[in-house]
């Protein structure tokens, strides 16, 4: 019985350690790679929205695609990558 309790405590500690590690990875990502981390978090949020409310998720993805295409067509040099510094 003691071994079962210790095994459950070890599993709970491992789950807690993974949650803390994910939180720290997000925090470090926000400090050093802000734009990429925010993009990933928005993408995961859109994925969750798509799973929970498909119509709203599809509308959000269509809106982002429309804005992205419009910005790409409006650029003069045709290369407006997010990581490229603007002149």
C-alpha angles and dihedrals in degrees: 000000000000091000091054092051091048091049091051090048090050091051091049091050091049092051091049091049091052091050091051091047092052091048091050092047090053091047093050090046091053090051100046106021103026100161094046094046093048090048091052092047091050090048091051090048091051089049091052090046090050091052095047101035110017097185094051091044093051091047091052093048091047091050092051091047091049093050091046093050091045092051091047093052092046095054116102100214096038093231112094101149114170094238094049112096114238120239 
